[in-house]
Every structure is written in structure tokens, then in C-alpha cells.
Amino acid sequence: MSSFPKLFIPGPTHVSQDVLDAFSTPQIGHRTPEISELINSITPRVQNLLYTQNHVYLVSHAATGLWEMGLRNSVKKGVLHAVNGAFSSKWATVSKTCGYHTQSIDFDWGCGVTVDAVDVALSTGEFDVFAMVHNETSTGVKSDLDAISNLLKTKYPNVLWLVDAVSSMAGIKIEVDKLGIDFILASTQKAWGLPAGFAICAISDRMLEKSASLENKGYFLDVLQYEKSYGKSQTPSTPSIPHLFGLQKVLNIIDEEGLENRWKRHKDCAEYTQNWVLAHGQSLYPEMDCRSETLTCIQNDQAWDINKINDALLSRGFRMDRGYGDLRGKAFRVAHMGNVYMKDLVDYLNEFDEVLKHV
């Protein structure tokens, strides 16, 4: 058994050995034909996974930076944030610290973003950007993108839509062009199943046009710098080349699995976990219609001693989640995304059952 526990936390998630091996590929120059060939083997397949023709940027830093990139390249009047968990709250904080006119619609944790509340807030005309988290990692809540898409298309067609898909991209089907998402972002240490430190975004033509009209965006997060490099199949600054080789390997794995099979696998793992939760007399933290397919958040109704369970699972080679922030011990999460397949999940929950007999 490895000296490192197998991860069943919502990020970083488990990275399989074949993906780790790809990180050992010898380095290549970042301004060479080889890097362009590598990037060209990646971006069209990411577009395919996102069902989009929008340009895809490969970014060598945490997705937290993409929160700021999205804002700096879109906000002129103001930005409306939907806040229903820890990470959507942090994104709203980024807007405030950047000095934008901003407002948050606050939803109870465990609840999804609702169309009516967004409609009321946008009706003031104060905001030219709407930002939301699709899949709140802190609570396991997945909001309905279709409903928001319909609202924006019919009533607010000039509002740019920014979507954090950090824990859903590559695990949940998101049809970007059909939905009309202008900027979608994710880090790669969750459903992509790569090590942390890399991120992906896709940007619409109209957001590029908006960015060109904005001033004082700085340099590092200016999407127009990325757009110049996009045309050369390169990146504005030296990328994490090992991550590019790892991403290429993950895309090969996805190709072998097939997109529809991948979406179904995540749904099946979510259903299996939810049934396990209910069979143990626990309840699910998210409301009924907004449960994530990549992680399950469990209300600890049975008052299990999460710290003791955690210690016991560690001794058996597994790292569990104990809940995020104020939810620690009160609600905990099981991740089932990326390189976690049904057999992995079954093995983990069986070990969890064995631990429950002794704590």
C-alpha cells in the first residue's frame, strides 16, 4: 500500500499513475513547434468536451486567478454575484477588493441559484455582468444552468455570464454554446483528475470584444494577451509544460471512455453514494433538485465522530473529507469524480462501513 492515502476529498482528487507518469515527459521549449503541436492536441478536445467553439485558454495558475480574469475583462457598470456557498462568496469578495460596483444575492447554503432572484436583481439595470458558481464544492449543490440561460437570453441579452465550473467541468455535461456562457473556468485538480496548479477557461467572442473596450486591466490577466498567443497555439508566458502533457493524457483517457459514458459514470457514482447515505440513516445536505454529480455532501444526522472515522480511514489508506469551514463535522463530503471509478468508490465506502463498526 502507498504511504500516501488515496484521496476521496473534493480536491485535489486522486491522480492515477498513468497520468502522473505523463508529468515525467521530458521538457520541450515553450516557443517551439513542439509546444504548439502539444497545445493543438489539447484545445480542440477541450472545446469538444465543453460543446463550444469559444477559444480555450490553458492557464498555469490556480482558478482563483480566473475569477479575477473574468471580472477584469467584462465589468464596466457592475457585477451581480449569486452566493450560495463558500466559493461563490469568495468570488464576490474578489469583486469587492477589485473595486467594482457589486451586489450579491444570498441563498441559503444547500440551495441552488434561482431564476426569480436573479431576475429581480438584474432588473435594476445596474449590472452588465452576472457571475455564479455552477457546482458549489463547499456544499455539493449544483445549480440549474438551463433556467439561468433562458432568463439571460430572453430578458438580459447584453449581460455577460461568468460561470465557475471548478468542480463540474469534465465531470458534468455543460453545453457552453447552447447555454450562451461567456466565460467558464475550472481548475484541473477536481473532475479533470490532474495535480493542482493549472486551470482552463473558455471565452466568447462578445466578451473578447468587451475586453477590448476596457482600460486598466493590467497585463497578466488581460485576455487579449491570451488571444494573441491563442492564434499561435502558445501561451503568453511560460506554461507548466508537465501539466500540458498530463492534460493530453487525461484527454486520451476521456476519448477512450467516451463523453456520454463519462457523464453517465459520474451520475451513477453520485446515485450509488446517495443511496449509501440514505441507507445509513443520514440525509443529503443539498435540496432535492440540485444535488451534484461529482461530490456528495452528507448531513451528519447520526452525529458520527468524523475525526475518529478520519483517523481510522487514514490507517487503512484513505483520505476522507470532514466538511468545509463551518460545516466541519456537521456535514462531510464524498468526492466521486475524475479518476474515481465505481470500483474505487465501492471499495472506499466498504472500508467506511468497516470503520463504522468500530467507532
C-alpha positions in Angstrom: 0.0 0.0 0.0 1.2 3.5 -0.8 2.4 5.7 2.1 0.1 8.3 0.7 -3.6 7.9 1.3 -5.9 7.6 -1.7 -7.9 10.8 -1.9 -11.7 10.9 -1.6 -11.8 14.6 -0.9 -13.3 17.1 -3.4 -9.9 18.4 -4.5 -7.2 17.7 -5.1 -8.7 14.4 -6.2 -6.9 11.1 -6.9 -4.4 11.2 -9.7 -3.9 7.8 -11.4 -0.4 6.6 -12.0 -0.6 6.8 -15.8 -1.4 10.5 -15.5 1.4 11.0 -13.1 3.8 9.3 -15.5 2.8 11.7 -18.2 4.2 14.5 -16.0 7.7 12.9 -16.4 7.7 13.5 -20.1 10.9 15.4 -21.0 10.6 19.2 -21.2 10.2 21.0 -24.5 10.7 24.7 -25.4 7.7 26.9 -24.8 8.3 28.8 -28.0 8.8 25.8 -30.3 6.8 23.9 -32.9 6.6 21.1 -30.3 4.7 23.2 -27.8 2.3 24.3 -30.5 1.7 20.8 -31.6 1.0 19.8 -28.0 -1.4 22.6 -27.4 -3.1 21.8 -30.7 -3.7 18.3 -29.5 -5.4 19.7 -26.4 -7.6 22.8 -27.1 -9.9 21.3 -29.8 -10.7 18.4 -27.5 -11.4 20.7 -24.5 -13.7 22.6 -26.9 -15.4 19.3 -27.7 -15.8 18.4 -24.1 -17.4 21.8 -23.4 -19.5 21.7 -26.6 -18.2 25.1 -27.7 -16.4 26.9 -30.5 -15.2 29.5 -27.9 -11.5 29.9 -27.6 -9.9 27.8 -24.8 -7.0 29.2 -22.7 -4.7 27.0 -20.8 -3.6 28.8 -17.7 -0.7 27.9 -15.4 -2.1 29.1 -12.1 -5.0 28.4 -9.7 -8.5 29.0 -11.0 -8.8 31.7 -8.3 -6.9 33.9 -10.8 -9.5 33.2 -13.4 -12.2 34.7 -11.1 -10.2 38.0 -11.4 -9.5 37.5 -15.1 -13.2 37.1 -15.8 -14.0 40.3 -13.9 -11.2 42.5 -15.3 -12.3 41.6 -18.9 -16.0 42.1 -18.6 -17.2 44.5 -15.9 -17.9 48.1 -16.9 -21.1 49.0 -14.9 -21.2 46.4 -12.2 -21.3 42.7 -11.4 -24.1 40.7 -9.8 -23.0 37.6 -7.8 -25.1 34.7 -6.8 -23.8 33.4 -3.5 -24.8 30.0 -2.1 -21.7 28.7 -0.6 -18.1 29.4 0.4 -16.6 29.7 -3.1 -19.3 31.8 -4.6 -18.8 34.1 -1.6 -15.1 34.3 -2.1 -15.6 35.3 -5.8 -17.9 38.1 -4.7 -15.1 39.2 -2.3 -12.7 39.3 -5.2 -15.1 41.8 -7.0 -15.2 44.0 -3.9 -11.4 44.0 -3.5 -11.0 44.9 -7.2 -13.2 48.0 -6.6 -16.2 47.0 -8.8 -19.7 48.1 -8.2 -21.0 44.7 -7.0 -24.0 43.1 -5.3 -24.7 39.6 -4.0 -27.9 37.6 -4.0 -27.5 35.4 -0.9 -29.1 32.0 -1.0 -29.2 29.5 1.9 -26.3 27.1 1.8 -27.7 23.8 0.4 -29.9 25.7 -2.0 -29.4 26.3 -5.7 -29.4 29.7 -7.5 -33.0 30.6 -8.5 -34.1 32.4 -11.6 -36.6 34.7 -9.9 -34.0 36.1 -7.5 -31.6 36.7 -10.4 -34.3 38.3 -12.4 -35.2 40.8 -9.7 -31.6 41.8 -9.1 -30.8 42.3 -12.8 -34.0 44.2 -13.5 -32.4 47.3 -11.9 -30.1 47.7 -14.9 -27.1 48.3 -12.6 -25.1 45.3 -13.8 -23.6 44.3 -17.1 -22.1 41.0 -15.7 -23.6 38.1 -13.8 -21.3 35.7 -12.0 -22.2 32.3 -10.4 -20.8 29.0 -9.3 -22.3 26.1 -11.1 -21.3 23.4 -8.6 -20.6 24.7 -5.1 -17.8 22.4 -3.9 -18.4 23.5 -0.3 -22.0 22.1 -0.2 -22.3 19.7 -3.1 -25.0 21.9 -4.7 -25.4 22.0 -8.5 -27.5 25.0 -9.8 -29.7 24.8 -12.9 -27.8 26.4 -15.8 -30.6 25.9 -18.3 -33.0 28.0 -16.3 -30.5 30.9 -15.9 -29.6 30.6 -19.6 -33.2 31.1 -20.6 -33.6 34.1 -18.4 -30.5 35.8 -19.7 -31.3 35.1 -23.3 -34.9 36.4 -23.1 -34.6 39.3 -20.8 -30.9 40.3 -20.4 -29.1 39.5 -23.6 -26.5 42.2 -23.1 -25.4 40.9 -19.7 -22.2 38.8 -19.8 -22.4 35.5 -18.0 -19.4 34.2 -16.0 -19.6 30.6 -14.7 -17.3 28.9 -12.2 -17.3 25.2 -13.1 -14.3 24.3 -10.9 -15.9 21.0 -9.6 -18.1 20.3 -12.5 -16.1 20.7 -15.7 -15.1 17.3 -17.1 -17.5 15.6 -14.7 -20.9 17.1 -15.7 -22.1 17.8 -19.2 -22.1 21.6 -19.8 -23.1 22.7 -23.3 -21.4 26.1 -23.3 -22.6 27.4 -26.7 -26.1 26.2 -26.3 -26.3 27.9 -22.9 -24.6 31.0 -24.0 -21.9 31.1 -21.3 -19.4 33.9 -22.0 -16.7 32.8 -19.6 -16.4 29.4 -18.0 -13.5 28.4 -15.8 -12.1 25.4 -13.9 -9.0 24.2 -12.1 -7.7 20.8 -13.1 -7.4 19.2 -9.7 -11.0 18.1 -9.4 -13.0 16.4 -12.2 -10.1 16.7 -14.6 -8.1 14.5 -12.3 -4.8 16.3 -12.6 -2.5 17.7 -9.9 -3.2 21.2 -8.7 -1.7 24.4 -10.1 -3.3 24.6 -13.6 -6.6 25.9 -14.9 -8.8 26.1 -18.1 -11.2 28.7 -19.3 -13.3 29.3 -22.5 -14.2 32.8 -23.6 -16.9 34.0 -26.0 -16.3 36.4 -28.9 -18.5 39.1 -27.4 -16.5 39.0 -24.1 -13.3 39.5 -26.2 -15.0 42.5 -27.8 -16.0 43.8 -24.4 -12.5 43.3 -23.1 -11.0 45.4 -26.0 -13.2 48.3 -24.8 -12.0 48.2 -21.2 -9.0 50.0 -19.7 -6.7 49.4 -16.7 -6.9 45.6 -16.9 -3.3 45.1 -16.1 -1.2 42.7 -18.2 -1.1 39.2 -16.7 -4.9 38.7 -16.6 -5.7 40.5 -19.9 -7.5 38.0 -22.1 -6.2 39.9 -25.2 -2.7 38.8 -24.3 -4.0 35.2 -24.3 -5.8 35.8 -27.5 -2.6 36.9 -29.2 -0.9 33.6 -28.1 -4.0 31.6 -29.0 -3.5 32.3 -32.6 0.0 30.9 -32.4 -1.1 27.8 -30.3 1.1 29.1 -27.5 0.6 30.8 -24.1 1.5 34.4 -23.1 4.1 33.3 -20.5 5.9 30.0 -19.9 3.3 27.4 -19.1 3.5 24.4 -16.8 4.6 22.0 -19.5 4.2 18.9 -17.3 0.5 19.9 -16.8 0.1 20.1 -20.6 1.4 16.6 -21.0 -0.8 15.4 -18.2 -3.8 17.1 -19.7 -3.1 15.5 -23.0 -3.0 12.1 -21.3 -6.3 12.8 -19.5 -8.0 13.7 -22.8 -6.7 10.4 -24.2 -8.4 8.6 -21.3 -11.6 10.6 -21.9 -11.5 9.8 -25.6 -11.3 6.1 -24.7 -14.1 6.3 -22.2 -16.4 8.5 -24.4 -18.1 11.7 -23.3 -21.5 10.2 -22.8 -20.1 7.3 -20.8 -18.1 9.8 -18.7 -21.2 11.8 -17.8 -23.1 8.7 -17.0 -20.3 7.3 -14.8 -20.4 10.4 -12.7 -24.2 10.2 -12.4 -24.0 6.6 -11.5 -21.4 7.2 -8.8 -23.5 10.0 -7.3 -26.6 7.8 -7.2 -24.6 5.0 -5.6 -23.2 7.4 -2.9 -26.6 9.0 -2.2 -28.2 5.6 -1.7 -25.4 4.6 0.6 -26.0 7.8 2.6 -29.7 7.2 3.0 -29.2 3.6 3.9 -27.2 4.7 6.9 -29.8 7.0 8.2 -28.1 10.1 7.1 -29.6 12.8 4.9 -28.2 14.7 1.9 -27.2 18.3 2.6 -28.3 19.8 -0.8 -32.0 20.3 -1.5 -33.6 17.7 -3.8 -33.3 19.2 -7.2 -29.7 20.4 -7.0 -27.5 17.5 -6.0 -24.1 17.4 -7.5 -22.9 14.5 -9.7 -19.2 15.0 -8.8 -19.4 15.1 -5.0 -22.0 14.2 -2.3 -22.4 16.4 0.8 -23.9 14.5 3.7 -25.7 16.0 6.7 -24.3 14.2 9.7 -27.7 13.4 11.3 -26.3 10.4 13.1 -23.6 12.5 14.8 -20.8 10.2 13.7 -17.5 11.1 15.2 -15.9 12.3 11.9 -12.4 12.8 13.4 -12.3 9.2 14.6 -13.6 7.9 11.3 -11.0 10.1 9.5 -8.2 8.6 11.6 -9.4 5.1 11.1 -9.7 5.6 7.3 -6.2 7.1 7.2 -4.8 3.9 8.8 -6.5 2.0 6.0 -5.0 4.2 3.3 -7.9 6.6 2.5 -8.2 10.3 3.0 -11.8 11.4 3.7 -13.4 14.9 3.8 -14.6 16.2 7.1 -16.6 19.1 5.9 -15.7 22.6 4.7 -15.4 25.6 7.1 -18.3 26.0 9.4 -19.8 22.7 8.2 -16.8 20.6 9.5 -18.2 17.7 11.4 -21.8 18.8 10.7 -21.7 17.8 7.1 -19.0 15.9 5.2 -18.4 15.2 1.6 -17.5 12.2 -0.6 -15.9 13.0 -3.9 -16.5 10.7 -6.9 -15.1 12.5 -9.9 -12.2 12.4 -12.3 -10.1 9.3 -11.8 -12.5 7.8 -9.2 -14.4 5.0 -10.9 -17.3 2.9 -9.5 -14.9 0.2 -8.2 -12.8 2.8 -6.3 -16.0 4.3 -4.8 -17.4 0.9 -3.7 -14.0 -0.1 -2.2 -13.9 3.2 -0.2 -17.5 3.0 1.1 -17.0 -0.6 2.0 -13.9 0.4 4.1 -16.0 3.2 5.6 -18.6 0.6 6.6 -15.9 -1.5 8.3 -14.7 1.6 10.2 -18.3 2.4 11.3 -18.4 -1.0 13.1 -15.6 0.1 15.5 -16.1 3.9 16.2 
